Amino acid sequence: MEIRERIGWNVRRLRAEREVTQEDFATDSGIDRGYISGVERGVRNPSVLVLERIANALGVDVSVLFDEAKAKAFSARRQR
Amino acid sequence: MEIRERIGWNVRRLRAEREVTQEDFATDSGIDRGYISGVERGVRNPSVLVLERIANALGVDVSVLFDEAKAKAFSARRQR
């Protein structure tokens, strides 16, 4: 799984666990909703400081966004 | 420890373990030596794809660059 997809699936996974819409998440993080959507689809290349804002809004450490096993498990469930 | 410093200390730590100079590491990763130096000092804000190039050149997964405990331990040893 490509690194940007790995991050994207983890953001989707954590947002889904928290039952937060993309729109509310955009407000929480102060990041544009379209940009969030692009991160989730793995088409954006966020910087470390943007990742930190995303992680803070999700209440996790940045390292959690790089959890490959959880990203794969979540994407497998979603794509079934 | 600020997120960019955490990454910086981990890059220094892994580069030191491999006994690779900044110059050789720049060649390995294809990233400018001045930029590498800035990442190590925590003054750059690298994107995910740049972090991946750095991690690949160090032979680790990107998530290793976010290991806070190891960054802190290494910085404590260096600053003593």
N, CA and C atoms of all chains as a GROMACS GRO file, in nm:
protein
  480
    1MET      N    1   0.084  -0.120   0.000
    1MET     CA    2   0.000   0.000   0.000
    1MET      C    3   0.088   0.125   0.000
    2GLU      N    4   0.060   0.213  -0.092
    2GLU     CA    5   0.138   0.337  -0.105
    2GLU      C    6   0.124   0.420   0.023
    3ILE      N    7   0.229   0.494   0.057
    3ILE     CA    8   0.232   0.566   0.185
    3ILE      C    9   0.117   0.666   0.200
    4ARG      N   10   0.082   0.733   0.091
    4ARG     CA   11  -0.027   0.831   0.103
    4ARG      C   12  -0.162   0.763   0.122
    5GLU      N   13  -0.177   0.644   0.062
    5GLU     CA   14  -0.300   0.566   0.083
    5GLU      C   15  -0.306   0.515   0.227
    6ARG      N   16  -0.189   0.475   0.280
    6ARG     CA   17  -0.184   0.425   0.417
    6ARG      C   18  -0.236   0.532   0.514
    7ILE      N   19  -0.187   0.654   0.493
    7ILE     CA   20  -0.233   0.765   0.578
    7ILE      C   21  -0.382   0.790   0.555
    8GLY      N   22  -0.422   0.789   0.428
    8GLY     CA   23  -0.563   0.814   0.394
    8GLY      C   24  -0.657   0.715   0.462
    9TRP      N   25  -0.622   0.587   0.456
    9TRP     CA   26  -0.708   0.486   0.520
    9TRP      C   27  -0.710   0.501   0.670
   10ASN      N   28  -0.599   0.540   0.728
   10ASN     CA   29  -0.598   0.560   0.874
   10ASN      C   30  -0.682   0.680   0.914
   11VAL      N   31  -0.677   0.786   0.834
   11VAL     CA   32  -0.761   0.903   0.865
   11VAL      C   33  -0.908   0.863   0.855
   12ARG      N   34  -0.945   0.791   0.748
   12ARG     CA   35  -1.084   0.745   0.734
   12ARG      C   36  -1.126   0.658   0.851
   13ARG      N   37  -1.035   0.564   0.886
   13ARG     CA   38  -1.063   0.471   0.993
   13ARG      C   39  -1.088   0.544   1.125
   14LEU      N   40  -1.000   0.636   1.160
   14LEU     CA   41  -1.011   0.706   1.288
   14LEU      C   42  -1.132   0.799   1.288
   15ARG      N   43  -1.159   0.860   1.174
   15ARG     CA   44  -1.275   0.949   1.164
   15ARG      C   45  -1.404   0.868   1.177
   16ALA      N   46  -1.405   0.748   1.114
   16ALA     CA   47  -1.523   0.661   1.122
   16ALA      C   48  -1.545   0.615   1.266
   17GLU      N   49  -1.437   0.576   1.334
   17GLU     CA   50  -1.448   0.532   1.473
   17GLU      C   51  -1.509   0.641   1.561
   18ARG      N   52  -1.476   0.765   1.528
   18ARG     CA   53  -1.526   0.878   1.608
   18ARG      C   54  -1.661   0.927   1.558
   19GLU      N   55  -1.709   0.866   1.448
   19GLU     CA   56  -1.838   0.905   1.388
   19GLU      C   57  -1.845   1.055   1.360
   20VAL      N   58  -1.736   1.105   1.300
   20VAL     CA   59  -1.729   1.247   1.265
   20VAL      C   60  -1.738   1.258   1.112
   21THR      N   61  -1.821   1.346   1.063
   21THR     CA   62  -1.829   1.368   0.918
   21THR      C   63  -1.704   1.443   0.871
   22GLN      N   64  -1.676   1.433   0.740
   22GLN     CA   65  -1.563   1.507   0.683
   22GLN      C   66  -1.579   1.656   0.712
   23GLU      N   67  -1.703   1.702   0.704
   23GLU     CA   68  -1.729   1.844   0.723
   23GLU      C   69  -1.695   1.887   0.867
   24ASP      N   70  -1.742   1.809   0.964
   24ASP     CA   71  -1.711   1.842   1.104
   24ASP      C   72  -1.561   1.827   1.130
   25PHE      N   73  -1.502   1.728   1.066
   25PHE     CA   74  -1.358   1.708   1.087
   25PHE      C   75  -1.278   1.826   1.031
   26ALA      N   76  -1.324   1.878   0.918
   26ALA     CA   77  -1.260   1.996   0.859
   26ALA      C   78  -1.265   2.112   0.959
   27THR      N   79  -1.380   2.128   1.023
   27THR     CA   80  -1.395   2.236   1.122
   27THR      C   81  -1.303   2.211   1.242
   28ASP      N   82  -1.304   2.086   1.292
   28ASP     CA   83  -1.220   2.051   1.408
   28ASP      C   84  -1.072   2.079   1.381
   29SER      N   85  -1.028   2.040   1.262
   29SER     CA   86  -0.884   2.047   1.232
   29SER      C   87  -0.844   2.182   1.174
   30GLY      N   88  -0.942   2.259   1.128
   30GLY     CA   89  -0.910   2.386   1.063
   30GLY      C   90  -0.851   2.367   0.924
   31ILE      N   91  -0.877   2.249   0.866
   31ILE     CA   92  -0.824   2.220   0.732
   31ILE      C   93  -0.943   2.210   0.636
   32ASP      N   94  -0.926   2.264   0.518
   32ASP     CA   95  -1.031   2.263   0.415
   32ASP      C   96  -1.086   2.122   0.391
   33ARG      N   97  -1.220   2.110   0.378
   33ARG     CA   98  -1.282   1.980   0.361
   33ARG      C   99  -1.233   1.909   0.234
   34GLY      N  100  -1.213   1.985   0.127
   34GLY     CA  101  -1.164   1.926   0.003
   34GLY      C  102  -1.023   1.868   0.020
   35TYR      N  103  -0.944   1.936   0.101
   35TYR     CA  104  -0.808   1.887   0.126
   35TYR      C  105  -0.814   1.758   0.207
   36ILE      N  106  -0.897   1.755   0.309
   36ILE     CA  107  -0.915   1.634   0.391
   36ILE      C  108  -0.956   1.518   0.301
   37SER      N  109  -1.052   1.545   0.214
   37SER     CA  110  -1.100   1.442   0.121
   37SER      C  111  -0.984   1.389   0.036
   38GLY      N  112  -0.898   1.480  -0.010
   38GLY     CA  113  -0.781   1.440  -0.090
   38GLY      C  114  -0.681   1.357  -0.010
   39VAL      N  115  -0.663   1.392   0.117
   39VAL     CA  116  -0.574   1.313   0.204
   39VAL      C  117  -0.633   1.173   0.219
   40GLU      N  118  -0.763   1.165   0.241
   40GLU     CA  119  -0.827   1.034   0.261
   40GLU      C  120  -0.819   0.948   0.134
   41ARG      N  121  -0.822   1.011   0.019
   41ARG     CA  122  -0.813   0.936  -0.107
   41ARG      C  123  -0.667   0.911  -0.148
   42GLY      N  124  -0.573   0.963  -0.070
   42GLY     CA  125  -0.432   0.939  -0.099
   42GLY      C  126  -0.378   1.016  -0.216
   43VAL      N  127  -0.443   1.127  -0.250
   43VAL     CA  128  -0.397   1.205  -0.365
   43VAL      C  129  -0.324   1.333  -0.324
   44ARG      N  130  -0.319   1.359  -0.192
   44ARG     CA  131  -0.246   1.474  -0.141
   44ARG      C  132  -0.115   1.427  -0.079
   45ASN      N  133  -0.023   1.520  -0.065
   45ASN     CA  134   0.109   1.490  -0.009
   45ASN      C  135   0.133   1.582   0.110
   46PRO      N  136   0.060   1.559   0.221
   46PRO     CA  137   0.066   1.654   0.333
   46PRO      C  138   0.203   1.661   0.398
   47SER      N  139   0.232   1.777   0.453
   47SER     CA  140   0.358   1.795   0.527
   47SER      C  141   0.339   1.744   0.670
   48VAL      N  142   0.451   1.732   0.739
   48VAL     CA  143   0.451   1.686   0.878
   48VAL      C  144   0.360   1.773   0.966
   49LEU      N  145   0.364   1.905   0.946
   49LEU     CA  146   0.284   1.992   1.033
   49LEU      C  147   0.135   1.979   1.004
   50VAL      N  148   0.100   1.951   0.879
   50VAL     CA  149  -0.042   1.927   0.846
   50VAL      C  150  -0.086   1.793   0.906
   51LEU      N  151   0.001   1.692   0.896
   51LEU     CA  152  -0.031   1.562   0.957
   51LEU      C  153  -0.053   1.576   1.107
   52GLU      N  154   0.027   1.663   1.169
   52GLU     CA  155   0.012   1.682   1.313
   52GLU      C  156  -0.123   1.745   1.346
   53ARG      N  157  -0.166   1.840   1.264
   53ARG     CA  158  -0.298   1.902   1.287
   53ARG      C  159  -0.408   1.798   1.272
   54ILE      N  160  -0.395   1.711   1.172
   54ILE     CA  161  -0.493   1.605   1.150
   54ILE      C  162  -0.494   1.510   1.270
   55ALA      N  163  -0.374   1.469   1.313
   55ALA     CA  164  -0.363   1.376   1.426
   55ALA      C  165  -0.421   1.438   1.554
   56ASN      N  166  -0.390   1.565   1.576
   56ASN     CA  167  -0.444   1.633   1.696
   56ASN      C  168  -0.597   1.636   1.694
   57ALA      N  169  -0.653   1.665   1.576
   57ALA     CA  170  -0.799   1.672   1.566
   57ALA      C  171  -0.862   1.534   1.588
   58LEU      N  172  -0.786   1.428   1.558
   58LEU     CA  173  -0.835   1.290   1.580
   58LEU      C  174  -0.799   1.239   1.721
   59GLY      N  175  -0.720   1.317   1.792
   59GLY     CA  176  -0.683   1.279   1.930
   59GLY      C  177  -0.582   1.165   1.936
   60VAL      N  178  -0.497   1.155   1.834
   60VAL     CA  179  -0.395   1.049   1.833
   60VAL      C  180  -0.257   1.110   1.808
   61ASP      N  181  -0.154   1.032   1.836
   61ASP     CA  182  -0.019   1.073   1.799
   61ASP      C  183  -0.002   1.056   1.647
   62VAL      N  184   0.082   1.139   1.588
   62VAL     CA  185   0.102   1.133   1.442
   62VAL      C  186   0.141   0.992   1.396
   63SER      N  187   0.216   0.922   1.478
   63SER     CA  188   0.264   0.788   1.439
   63SER      C  189   0.148   0.693   1.408
   64VAL      N  190   0.033   0.716   1.470
   64VAL     CA  191  -0.085   0.630   1.448
   64VAL      C  192  -0.131   0.637   1.301
   65LEU      N  193  -0.107   0.751   1.237
   65LEU     CA  194  -0.147   0.766   1.096
   65LEU      C  195  -0.064   0.678   1.004
   66PHE      N  196   0.047   0.625   1.057
   66PHE     CA  197   0.138   0.543   0.975
   66PHE      C  198   0.124   0.394   1.005
   67ASP      N  199   0.020   0.356   1.079
   67ASP     CA  200   0.001   0.215   1.115
   67ASP      C  201  -0.047   0.136   0.991
   68GLU      N  202   0.045   0.061   0.933
   68GLU     CA  203   0.013  -0.006   0.806
   68GLU      C  204  -0.089  -0.119   0.825
   69ALA      N  205  -0.074  -0.198   0.932
   69ALA     CA  206  -0.164  -0.312   0.955
   69ALA      C  207  -0.310  -0.264   0.967
   70LYS      N  208  -0.328  -0.157   1.044
   70LYS     CA  209  -0.465  -0.107   1.064
   70LYS      C  210  -0.522  -0.045   0.937
   71ALA      N  211  -0.436   0.022   0.860
   71ALA     CA  212  -0.481   0.079   0.733
   71ALA      C  213  -0.527  -0.032   0.639
   72LYS      N  214  -0.448  -0.138   0.631
   72LYS     CA  215  -0.483  -0.250   0.542
   72LYS      C  216  -0.612  -0.319   0.587
   73ALA      N  217  -0.623  -0.343   0.717
   73ALA     CA  218  -0.742  -0.410   0.769
   73ALA      C  219  -0.867  -0.328   0.738
   74PHE      N  220  -0.857  -0.197   0.757
   74PHE     CA  221  -0.974  -0.112   0.734
   74PHE      C  222  -1.009  -0.105   0.586
   75SER      N  223  -0.909  -0.094   0.500
   75SER     CA  224  -0.936  -0.085   0.357
   75SER      C  225  -0.996  -0.216   0.306
   76ALA      N  226  -0.951  -0.329   0.361
   76ALA     CA  227  -1.004  -0.460   0.319
   76ALA      C  228  -1.152  -0.471   0.356
   77ARG      N  229  -1.185  -0.424   0.475
   77ARG     CA  230  -1.325  -0.429   0.520
   77ARG      C  231  -1.411  -0.339   0.432
   78ARG      N  232  -1.362  -0.219   0.401
   78ARG     CA  233  -1.440  -0.123   0.324
   78ARG      C  234  -1.459  -0.165   0.178
   79GLN      N  235  -1.359  -0.235   0.124
   79GLN     CA  236  -1.365  -0.266  -0.020
   79GLN      C  237  -1.434  -0.400  -0.049
   80ARG      N  238  -1.472  -0.469   0.058
   80ARG     CA  239  -1.537  -0.600   0.040
   80ARG      C  240  -1.671  -0.584  -0.031
   81MET      N  241   0.852   1.715   2.290
   81MET     CA  242   0.939   1.741   2.174
   81MET      C  243   0.853   1.769   2.050
   82GLU      N  244   0.883   1.877   1.984
   82GLU     CA  245   0.807   1.917   1.865
   82GLU      C  246   0.822   1.808   1.756
   83ILE      N  247   0.718   1.793   1.677
   83ILE     CA  248   0.713   1.683   1.578
   83ILE      C  249   0.830   1.688   1.478
   84ARG      N  250   0.868   1.808   1.437
   84ARG     CA  251   0.978   1.816   1.338
   84ARG      C  252   1.112   1.781   1.403
   85GLU      N  253   1.124   1.813   1.532
   85GLU     CA  254   1.247   1.774   1.605
   85GLU      C  255   1.250   1.623   1.625
   86ARG      N  256   1.133   1.565   1.651
   86ARG     CA  257   1.126   1.420   1.670
   86ARG      C  258   1.178   1.348   1.546
   87ILE      N  259   1.131   1.394   1.430
   87ILE     CA  260   1.178   1.336   1.304
   87ILE      C  261   1.328   1.361   1.287
   88GLY      N  262   1.369   1.484   1.316
   88GLY     CA  263   1.510   1.520   1.300
   88GLY      C  264   1.601   1.431   1.383
   89TRP      N  265   1.565   1.410   1.510
   89TRP     CA  266   1.648   1.326   1.596
   89TRP      C  267   1.649   1.182   1.548
   90ASN      N  268   1.537   1.134   1.498
   90ASN     CA  269   1.536   0.997   1.447
   90ASN      C  270   1.621   0.981   1.321
   91VAL      N  271   1.619   1.083   1.236
   91VAL     CA  272   1.704   1.076   1.116
   91VAL      C  273   1.851   1.076   1.158
   92ARG      N  274   1.887   1.164   1.251
   92ARG     CA  275   2.026   1.167   1.301
   92ARG      C  276   2.064   1.033   1.362
   93ARG      N  277   1.973   0.981   1.444
   93ARG     CA  278   1.997   0.854   1.513
   93ARG      C  279   2.022   0.741   1.413
   94LEU      N  280   1.935   0.727   1.316
   94LEU     CA  281   1.946   0.617   1.220
   94LEU      C  282   2.069   0.636   1.130
   95ARG      N  283   2.097   0.761   1.095
   95ARG     CA  284   2.214   0.788   1.012
   95ARG      C  285   2.341   0.756   1.090
   96ALA      N  286   2.342   0.791   1.221
   96ALA     CA  287   2.459   0.762   1.305
   96ALA      C  288   2.478   0.611   1.320
   97GLU      N  289   2.369   0.539   1.341
   97GLU     CA  290   2.376   0.392   1.354
   97GLU      C  291   2.439   0.330   1.230
   98ARG      N  292   2.407   0.387   1.116
   98ARG     CA  293   2.459   0.334   0.989
   98ARG      C  294   2.596   0.392   0.953
   99GLU      N  295   2.642   0.485   1.036
   99GLU     CA  296   2.771   0.550   1.013
   99GLU      C  297   2.782   0.610   0.873
  100VAL      N  298   2.676   0.681   0.836
  100VAL     CA  299   2.672   0.746   0.705
  100VAL      C  300   2.681   0.897   0.727
  101THR      N  301   2.767   0.964   0.652
  101THR     CA  302   2.776   1.110   0.663
  101THR      C  303   2.653   1.174   0.599
  102GLN      N  304   2.627   1.300   0.635
  102GLN     CA  305   2.515   1.372   0.574
  102GLN      C  306   2.533   1.376   0.422
  103GLU      N  307   2.657   1.392   0.381
  103GLU     CA  308   2.686   1.403   0.238
  103GLU      C  309   2.650   1.273   0.165
  104ASP      N  310   2.696   1.161   0.222
  104ASP     CA  311   2.664   1.033   0.158
  104ASP      C  312   2.514   1.004   0.166
  105PHE      N  313   2.454   1.046   0.275
  105PHE     CA  314   2.311   1.023   0.288
  105PHE      C  315   2.234   1.103   0.184
  106ALA      N  316   2.280   1.225   0.158
  106ALA     CA  317   2.217   1.307   0.054
  106ALA      C  318   2.224   1.235  -0.081
  107THR      N  319   2.338   1.175  -0.108
  107THR     CA  320   2.354   1.101  -0.234
  107THR      C  321   2.260   0.980  -0.236
  108ASP      N  322   2.258   0.904  -0.126
  108ASP     CA  323   2.172   0.785  -0.118
  108ASP      C  324   2.025   0.819  -0.140
  109SER      N  325   1.981   0.927  -0.078
  109SER     CA  326   1.838   0.960  -0.080
  109SER      C  327   1.800   1.047  -0.199
  110GLY      N  328   1.900   1.105  -0.263
  110GLY     CA  329   1.871   1.196  -0.374
  110GLY      C  330   1.813   1.329  -0.326
  111ILE      N  331   1.837   1.361  -0.199
  111ILE     CA  332   1.786   1.486  -0.142
  111ILE      C  333   1.906   1.575  -0.111
  112ASP      N  334   1.890   1.704  -0.138
  112ASP     CA  335   1.996   1.803  -0.114
  112ASP      C  336   2.050   1.795   0.028
  113ARG      N  337   2.183   1.804   0.044
  113ARG     CA  338   2.244   1.791   0.176
  113ARG      C  339   2.196   1.902   0.271
  114GLY      N  340   2.177   2.021   0.220
  114GLY     CA  341   2.129   2.131   0.304
  114GLY      C  342   1.988   2.104   0.355
  115TYR      N  343   1.908   2.040   0.270
  115TYR     CA  344   1.771   2.007   0.312
  115TYR      C  345   1.773   1.900   0.421
  116ILE      N  346   1.857   1.798   0.402
  116ILE     CA  347   1.873   1.692   0.504
  116ILE      C  348   1.914   1.755   0.637
  117SER      N  349   2.010   1.845   0.629
  117SER     CA  350   2.057   1.913   0.750
  117SER      C  351   1.941   1.987   0.818
  118GLY      N  352   1.858   2.051   0.739
  118GLY     CA  353   1.741   2.123   0.793
  118GLY      C  354   1.640   2.029   0.857
  119VAL      N  355   1.621   1.913   0.795
  119VAL     CA  356   1.530   1.813   0.853
  119VAL      C  357   1.587   1.768   0.987
  120GLU      N  358   1.716   1.741   0.992
  120GLU     CA  359   1.778   1.693   1.117
  120GLU      C  360   1.770   1.798   1.227
  121ARG      N  361   1.775   1.924   1.191
  121ARG     CA  362   1.767   2.032   1.291
  121ARG      C  363   1.622   2.069   1.323
  122GLY      N  364   1.527   2.005   1.253
  122GLY     CA  365   1.386   2.030   1.283
  122GLY      C  366   1.334   2.163   1.231
  123VAL      N  367   1.402   2.218   1.130
  123VAL     CA  368   1.358   2.348   1.078
  123VAL      C  369   1.287   2.336   0.943
  124ARG      N  370   1.281   2.213   0.890
  124ARG     CA  371   1.208   2.189   0.766
  124ARG      C  372   1.076   2.120   0.798
  125ASN      N  373   0.985   2.126   0.702
  125ASN     CA  374   0.852   2.067   0.719
  125ASN      C  375   0.828   1.971   0.604
  126PRO      N  376   0.899   1.857   0.603
  126PRO     CA  377   0.894   1.768   0.486
  126PRO      C  378   0.756   1.707   0.464
  127SER      N  379   0.727   1.679   0.337
  127SER     CA  380   0.602   1.612   0.302
  127SER      C  381   0.618   1.461   0.322
  128VAL      N  382   0.506   1.392   0.318
  128VAL     CA  383   0.504   1.247   0.332
  128VAL      C  384   0.595   1.178   0.230
  129LEU      N  385   0.591   1.226   0.106
  129LEU     CA  386   0.672   1.159   0.004
  129LEU      C  387   0.822   1.182   0.024
  130VAL      N  388   0.857   1.297   0.078
  130VAL     CA  389   0.998   1.322   0.111
  130VAL      C  390   1.040   1.235   0.228
  131LEU      N  391   0.953   1.224   0.328
  131LEU     CA  392   0.983   1.136   0.443
  131LEU      C  393   1.003   0.992   0.397
  132GLU      N  394   0.923   0.952   0.299
  132GLU     CA  395   0.936   0.815   0.249
  132GLU      C  396   1.072   0.794   0.182
  133ARG      N  397   1.117   0.894   0.107
  133ARG     CA  398   1.250   0.883   0.044
  133ARG      C  399   1.358   0.874   0.150
  134ILE      N  400   1.345   0.954   0.255
  134ILE     CA  401   1.442   0.950   0.365
  134ILE      C  402   1.441   0.813   0.432
  135ALA      N  403   1.320   0.764   0.462
  135ALA     CA  404   1.307   0.634   0.529
  135ALA      C  405   1.364   0.522   0.442
  136ASN      N  406   1.335   0.527   0.313
  136ASN     CA  407   1.388   0.424   0.221
  136ASN      C  408   1.541   0.425   0.220
  137ALA      N  409   1.599   0.545   0.218
  137ALA     CA  410   1.745   0.553   0.215
  137ALA      C  411   1.806   0.503   0.346
  138LEU      N  412   1.728   0.510   0.455
  138LEU     CA  413   1.775   0.459   0.584
  138LEU      C  414   1.738   0.311   0.603
  139GLY      N  415   1.659   0.259   0.511
  139GLY     CA  416   1.620   0.117   0.519
  139GLY      C  417   1.518   0.088   0.629
  140VAL      N  418   1.434   0.187   0.660
  140VAL     CA  419   1.330   0.166   0.762
  140VAL      C  420   1.193   0.206   0.707
  141ASP      N  421   1.089   0.162   0.777
  141ASP     CA  422   0.955   0.209   0.742
  141ASP      C  423   0.940   0.354   0.791
  142VAL      N  424   0.858   0.432   0.721
  142VAL     CA  425   0.838   0.573   0.757
  142VAL      C  426   0.799   0.589   0.904
  143SER      N  427   0.720   0.493   0.955
  143SER     CA  428   0.671   0.504   1.093
  143SER      C  429   0.786   0.514   1.195
  144VAL      N  430   0.901   0.457   1.159
  144VAL     CA  431   1.017   0.458   1.250
  144VAL      C  432   1.065   0.603   1.274
  145LEU      N  433   1.044   0.690   1.176
  145LEU     CA  434   1.086   0.830   1.191
  145LEU      C  435   1.002   0.903   1.296
  146PHE      N  436   0.889   0.842   1.336
  146PHE     CA  437   0.798   0.905   1.432
  146PHE      C  438   0.811   0.844   1.571
  147ASP      N  439   0.911   0.762   1.594
  147ASP     CA  440   0.929   0.697   1.725
  147ASP      C  441   0.977   0.800   1.828
  148GLU      N  442   0.885   0.842   1.913
  148GLU     CA  443   0.917   0.951   2.006
  148GLU      C  444   1.018   0.907   2.113
  149ALA      N  445   1.000   0.786   2.167
  149ALA     CA  446   1.088   0.738   2.275
  149ALA      C  447   1.234   0.734   2.227
  150LYS      N  448   1.254   0.682   2.106
  150LYS     CA  449   1.391   0.671   2.055
  150LYS      C  450   1.451   0.808   2.022
  151ALA      N  451   1.366   0.898   1.972
  151ALA     CA  452   1.413   1.034   1.945
  151ALA      C  453   1.459   1.102   2.073
  152LYS      N  454   1.378   1.088   2.178
  152LYS     CA  455   1.412   1.151   2.307
  152LYS      C  456   1.538   1.090   2.366
  153ALA      N  457   1.549   0.958   2.362
  153ALA     CA  458   1.666   0.891   2.418
  153ALA      C  459   1.793   0.936   2.345
  154PHE      N  460   1.784   0.945   2.214
  154PHE     CA  461   1.902   0.983   2.136
  154PHE      C  462   1.939   1.130   2.161
  155SER      N  463   1.840   1.217   2.168
  155SER     CA  464   1.870   1.359   2.190
  155SER      C  465   1.928   1.379   2.331
  156ALA      N  466   1.880   1.303   2.428
  156ALA     CA  467   1.932   1.315   2.566
  156ALA      C  468   2.078   1.274   2.570
  157ARG      N  469   2.111   1.168   2.499
  157ARG     CA  470   2.250   1.121   2.496
  157ARG      C  471   2.340   1.223   2.428
  158ARG      N  472   2.291   1.281   2.319
  158ARG     CA  473   2.372   1.376   2.243
  158ARG      C  474   2.392   1.509   2.313
  159GLN      N  475   2.291   1.547   2.393
  159GLN     CA  476   2.298   1.680   2.453
  159GLN      C  477   2.366   1.679   2.590
  160ARG      N  478   2.401   1.560   2.637
  160ARG     CA  479   2.464   1.549   2.768
  160ARG      C  480   2.600   1.618   2.768
   0.00000   0.00000   0.00000
